[in-house]
Amino acid sequence: MTKGTSSFGKRGKKSHSICRRCGKGSYHIQKHSCASCGYPAPRIRHYNWAKKAISRKTTGTGRMRYLRDLPRRAKNNFREGTQAVSAKRVQSKQVKAKSS
């Protein structure tokens, strides 16, 4: 086998395509599995020997559309659909209570 001309003819085949879960070009067409995230396996592929790769993909590196609001909502006991009482109204009630 040579390194030159005859090897260049084997370059046209694409073994990987875009993965629908992680969006990387790591989905192996014949194996039907992603080399990056492990799709279609239900759990995301990660290994502890690759700390840097884990930190790139972990929680907090994306939009966190649900988790972003959780601390604030938990602080208020997941209260929804109510209107906050204005500070002026609370203050006026306190002043009236003190005077009487």
Buried (B, 14 or more C-beta within 10 A) or exposed (E): EEEEEEEEEEEEEEEBEEBEBBEEEBBEEEEEBBBBBBBEEEEBBBEEEEEEEEEEBEEEEEEEEEEEEEEEEEEEEEEEEEEEEEEEEEEEEEEEEEEE
